[in-house]
Amino acid sequence: MTGSNETRILMTGIDLEPFVVLTGAGISAESGIPTFRGDGGLWEKYRAVDLATPESFQRDPELVWRFYNWRREMVANCMPNQAHKTLAEIEHLIPDYTLITQNIDGLHYAAGSQNVLELHGSIWRLRCSACEERWEDRRAPVPEPVPACPACGEPARPDVVWFGESLDIKILQKAQQAAARSRLMLIIGTSAIVHPAAAIPLVARNAGARLVEINMEATPLSPYVDETLLGPATEQLAEWWLRNRPHN
């Protein structure tokens, strides 16, 4: 009798498991969330890249929190789009599945995804700047000018990875391990220039996985993938899944 994974291979023509997805800002752009990269991402008279740093928080934590409160309010008014929902559907049907995201907006969870590795943290978590205590806070905006840690009283910051900071090594290792095991990886809406996330698809490729890239334009990763689908993630992902989903 044919096993379930073998059935998927026969039905779709490609090996779907282990299935890994890497998403970047492009998948949330269709939900109305700007990418904040380059000169187009402006807030008041500051660039996001000038505010999302440990030095900025040390110098003026109230200013940084005004910026993140603005972002929290904006994200709170955005809903998961069809691409987020399609990934949640894939997770429901594919047992060996991992979603790796560079996004901090929480929209994958809102769409129903569960096995999510947030490489750059979450805008909906706070972290103490002193004792490293972490906790969820869904308020938008946070009413205090600078929220305090409930454990030690020191200033709290958004639990996100700022420019100049390293990723959480445990989460990065889990992402790399998932990539190394994968037989198929989708790369959706990422510029493929922010490291170390940009190197994760190459880990999968070196392990023999099939890479499928979905983006609005070609990226530095495009020459190394097996299939590139150019266009909105909501459309391209839905069409790809319709062609390749198992029909057991």
MARRO-660563 format. One line per 10 residues: their letters; for each residue x, y, z of C-alpha. Coordinates in steps of 0.1 Angstrom, whole numbers, plus 5000, padded with zeros to 4 digits. Example, Ala and Ser with C-alpha at 12.3 -4.5 7.8 and 13.67 -1.06 7.14 Angstrom:
REM residues 2
as	5123 4955 5078; 5137 4989 5071 $
END
This chain:
REM residues 248
mtgsnetril	5000 5000 5000; 5014 5034 4991; 5022 5057 5021; 5007 5091 5024; 5039 5109 5014; 5044 5087 4984; 5008 5094 4974; 5015 5131 4975; 5046 5126 4953; 5025 5106 4927 $
mtgidlepfv	4996 5130 4928; 5016 5163 4925; 5047 5152 4907; 5070 5168 4933; 5080 5159 4968; 5062 5182 4992; 5077 5170 5025; 5095 5183 5045; 5079 5215 5033; 5095 5248 5043 $
vltgagisae	5085 5284 5035; 5105 5316 5039; 5085 5349 5038; 5096 5385 5037; 5079 5419 5037; 5064 5414 5003; 5038 5389 5015; 5024 5415 5039; 5025 5444 5014; 4992 5433 5000 $
sgiptfrgdg	4977 5437 5035; 4987 5473 5035; 5019 5471 5055; 5048 5491 5039; 5083 5475 5038; 5101 5505 5055; 5132 5498 5034; 5150 5525 5015; 5140 5562 5012; 5103 5554 5008 $
glwekyravd	5099 5543 5044; 5096 5576 5062; 5081 5585 5096; 5079 5621 5107; 5114 5633 5097; 5132 5601 5105; 5139 5570 5085; 5130 5536 5100; 5166 5525 5097; 5176 5554 5119 $
latpesfqrd	5151 5545 5147; 5153 5508 5148; 5186 5506 5165; 5198 5500 5201; 5215 5534 5200; 5183 5552 5192; 5165 5535 5220; 5193 5544 5245; 5193 5580 5232; 5156 5586 5230 $
pelvwrfynw	5133 5557 5241; 5102 5579 5239; 5108 5587 5202; 5114 5550 5194; 5082 5541 5212; 5062 5567 5193; 5075 5552 5161; 5066 5516 5172; 5032 5527 5185; 5025 5542 5151 $
rremvancmp	5035 5509 5135; 5014 5488 5160; 4983 5509 5153; 4989 5505 5116; 4994 5467 5118; 4964 5463 5141; 4942 5477 5113; 4956 5452 5087; 4942 5418 5080; 4959 5386 5067 $
nqahktlaei	4957 5384 5029; 4950 5354 5008; 4987 5344 5007; 4988 5342 5045; 4956 5322 5044; 4969 5298 5017; 5000 5291 5038; 4978 5283 5068; 4959 5259 5045; 4991 5242 5034 $
ehlipdytli	5002 5237 5070; 4969 5221 5077; 4974 5195 5049; 5012 5190 5051; 5023 5174 5084; 5060 5181 5081; 5059 5219 5076; 5078 5249 5089; 5072 5286 5082; 5101 5309 5086 $
tqnidglhya	5094 5346 5084; 5114 5378 5085; 5082 5397 5093; 5073 5411 5127; 5036 5418 5120; 5021 5386 5134; 4998 5381 5103; 5008 5345 5098; 4995 5336 5132; 4964 5357 5126 $
agsqnvlelh	4958 5337 5094; 4960 5304 5114; 4996 5293 5109; 5011 5277 5140; 5046 5263 5133; 5062 5297 5127; 5098 5308 5133; 5099 5346 5136; 5135 5354 5127; 5132 5391 5135 $
gsiwrlrcsa	5109 5389 5165; 5073 5402 5169; 5060 5437 5172; 5034 5422 5196; 5060 5412 5222; 5079 5434 5246; 5113 5427 5260; 5131 5442 5291; 5162 5462 5281; 5179 5450 5313 $
ceerwedrra	5168 5415 5324; 5156 5402 5290; 5121 5393 5304; 5096 5388 5274; 5059 5391 5273; 5030 5396 5249; 5013 5430 5247; 4986 5436 5221; 4978 5472 5230; 4979 5496 5201 $
pvpepvpacp	4991 5520 5211; 5010 5512 5244; 4997 5540 5266; 5029 5546 5286; 5055 5568 5269; 5081 5540 5277; 5065 5508 5292; 5083 5493 5322; 5093 5457 5327; 5069 5440 5352 $
acgeparpdv	5098 5419 5366; 5124 5446 5373; 5109 5480 5364; 5135 5489 5338; 5125 5503 5303; 5109 5478 5279; 5115 5477 5242; 5098 5460 5213; 5110 5424 5210; 5123 5428 5175 $
vwfgesldik	5157 5425 5160; 5171 5460 5153; 5197 5470 5128; 5231 5460 5143; 5217 5432 5164; 5221 5395 5160; 5192 5371 5155; 5182 5348 5182; 5206 5319 5177; 5181 5292 5188 $
ilqkaqqaaa	5155 5304 5162; 5181 5308 5135; 5194 5273 5141; 5159 5259 5140; 5154 5276 5107; 5187 5263 5092; 5179 5228 5104; 5144 5229 5088; 5160 5241 5056; 5186 5214 5056 $
rsrlmliigt	5159 5188 5060; 5135 5202 5034; 5126 5187 5000; 5107 5218 4989; 5111 5254 4999; 5089 5284 4989; 5105 5318 4991; 5079 5345 4991; 5082 5383 4991; 5118 5385 5003 $
saivhpaaai	5144 5407 4988; 5171 5380 4994; 5196 5407 5005; 5191 5407 5043; 5214 5382 5060; 5215 5357 5075; 5179 5350 5063; 5190 5354 5027; 5213 5324 5030; 5186 5300 5044 $
plvarnagar	5173 5290 5009; 5209 5281 4999; 5211 5257 5028; 5180 5240 5014; 5194 5240 4979; 5227 5225 4990; 5207 5197 5007; 5189 5189 4974; 5156 5207 4980; 5135 5222 4952 $
lveinmeatp	5133 5260 4955; 5103 5280 4942; 5105 5318 4944; 5074 5341 4944; 5081 5378 4941; 5072 5409 4922; 5106 5410 4906; 5138 5390 4903; 5162 5389 4933; 5198 5379 4938 $
lspyvdetll	5184 5344 4947; 5166 5340 4914; 5195 5324 4895; 5197 5296 4921; 5160 5286 4923; 5142 5259 4903; 5111 5280 4895; 5104 5318 4897; 5069 5331 4897; 5067 5369 4892 $
gpateqlaew	5036 5387 4904; 5015 5393 4936; 5019 5367 4962; 4982 5364 4967; 4977 5353 4931; 5009 5334 4924; 5008 5313 4956; 4972 5304 4951; 4978 5293 4915; 5009 5273 4925 $
wlrnrphn	4991 5255 4953; 4962 5247 4931; 4986 5230 4907; 5006 5211 4933; 4983 5204 4963; 4978 5168 4972; 4944 5153 4964; 4944 5121 4985 $
END
